[in-house]
Amino acid sequence: MQNLKAMENLPNSMKWSINRGRWTKEFVYSGKGICIFPGDPYLMEVQMERYLKQIAYTSEKGIDWWCEQVAERVGDRIFRGIILKMDDWLYNKLIKYS
């Protein structure tokens, strides 16, 4: 259910940045020795696709938007989450939809 909360904040243009010509938003959490992501990052990817299809039915994962899983350890810190990237036309639809 926490994944849906994250999607409610998805259109917030203040938290997006442009990286290599694509709009990027990170949902990455970290902790010392343990990291708790609010929800299932893999499930969030599926829910994101459903959400974006409501905005632009013709949008396609891997063409118009991408989702990158993050799961790594750096020293004693663990990072877990996803990085969402999308093309400009879909980002503009997302902002208008909100």
C-alpha positions in Angstrom: 0.0 0.0 0.0 3.0 2.3 0.6 3.8 2.1 -3.1 0.5 3.9 -3.9 1.5 6.7 -1.6 4.7 7.1 -3.6 2.7 7.3 -6.9 0.5 10.0 -5.4 3.7 12.2 -5.1 4.9 11.2 -8.6 3.6 14.3 -10.4 5.4 16.6 -7.9 7.6 18.5 -10.4 9.9 19.8 -7.6 11.4 16.4 -7.0 12.2 15.6 -10.7 15.6 16.3 -12.4 16.8 15.9 -16.0 19.5 13.4 -16.5 20.8 12.7 -20.0 17.7 14.1 -21.6 15.2 12.1 -19.5 13.2 13.2 -16.5 14.4 11.2 -13.5 13.0 10.6 -10.0 14.6 8.5 -7.4 12.8 6.5 -4.8 15.9 5.3 -2.9 16.2 4.6 0.8 19.3 3.8 2.8 20.2 2.7 6.2 23.2 1.6 8.3 23.3 -2.2 8.3 19.6 -2.4 7.2 17.4 -0.6 4.8 13.6 -0.7 4.8 11.9 0.3 1.5 8.2 1.2 2.1 6.7 -1.6 0.0 8.0 -3.9 -2.7 10.2 -2.2 -5.3 9.4 -4.9 -7.9 5.6 -4.5 -7.3 6.1 -0.7 -7.6 7.3 -1.2 -11.1 4.1 -3.0 -12.1 2.0 -0.4 -10.3 3.9 2.4 -12.0 3.1 0.9 -15.4 -0.7 0.8 -14.6 -0.6 4.3 -13.3 1.2 5.7 -16.4 -1.2 3.8 -18.7 -4.0 5.8 -17.2 -2.2 9.0 -18.2 -1.0 7.9 -21.6 -2.3 4.5 -22.7 0.2 4.3 -25.6 3.2 4.7 -23.2 5.5 1.7 -23.2 8.1 0.6 -20.6 11.5 0.5 -22.3 10.5 3.0 -24.9 8.9 6.0 -23.1 9.8 5.2 -19.5 12.3 3.1 -17.6 12.5 1.7 -14.1 15.9 0.8 -12.6 16.1 -1.3 -9.5 18.6 -0.2 -6.9 20.0 -2.8 -4.4 23.6 -2.3 -3.2 25.8 -2.1 -0.2 28.4 0.7 0.2 30.5 0.2 3.2 28.1 -0.4 6.1 25.2 1.3 4.3 22.5 -0.5 2.3 20.6 1.3 -0.5 17.3 0.0 -1.9 14.7 1.4 -4.2 14.0 2.4 -7.8 14.9 5.1 -10.2 12.2 6.1 -12.6 13.0 7.8 -15.9 10.7 9.1 -18.6 10.7 11.0 -21.9 9.7 14.6 -22.0 6.3 14.0 -23.6 5.2 11.5 -21.0 6.5 13.7 -18.2 4.5 16.7 -19.5 1.4 14.5 -19.6 2.1 13.4 -16.0 2.3 17.0 -14.8 -0.9 18.0 -16.7 -2.7 14.9 -15.3 -2.0 15.9 -11.7 
